[in-house]
């Protein structure tokens, strides 16, 4: 996962702790499910990680994701959590 933008060593460590060990696995899960999984092992993980994950998968800077895609990501996260996935 070293080649993905927006994900520094701390973010990568949190992903590894959550059992997400490859770029392919992250791509399959998507940003929302990956963030939800990380939150289980790191409850204090901030929404900045969600923006960073989405940016890593889409090639956008995490700040652009936070500005432009915040609402849709928060709604997707709420729906993901509601369905207990």
NORBELJO-V582943 format. One record per backbone hydrogen bond with DSSP energy under -1.0 kcal/mol. CO is the residue of the C=O (numbers start at 1). NH is the residue of the N-H. E is the energy in kcal/mol with one decimal. If there is no record, write none. Layout:
# NORBELJO-V582943
<<CO;NH;E> <CO;NH;E>>
This chain:
# NORBELJO-V582943
<<1;4;-1.6> <8;12;-2.5> <9;13;-2.3> <10;14;-2.2> <11;15;-2.2> <12;16;-2.4> <13;17;-2.6> <14;18;-1.5> <15;20;-2.8> <16;19;-1.9> <22;26;-2.1> <23;27;-2.7> <24;28;-2.5> <25;29;-2.4> <26;30;-2.8> <30;34;-2.1> <31;35;-2.6> <32;36;-2.5> <33;37;-2.1> <34;38;-2.4> <35;39;-2.5> <38;42;-2.6> <42;45;-2.5> <46;49;-1.8> <47;51;-2.3> <48;52;-2.5> <49;53;-2.9> <50;54;-2.5> <51;55;-2.5> <52;56;-2.6> <53;57;-1.9> <54;58;-1.7> <55;59;-2.3> <61;65;-2.1> <62;66;-2.4> <63;67;-1.8> <64;68;-3.2> <65;69;-2.8> <69;73;-2.3> <70;74;-2.7> <71;75;-2.4> <72;76;-2.1> <73;77;-2.5> <74;78;-2.5> <75;79;-2.4> <76;80;-2.4> <77;81;-2.6> <78;82;-2.3> <79;83;-1.8> <80;85;-1.7> <81;84;-1.2>>
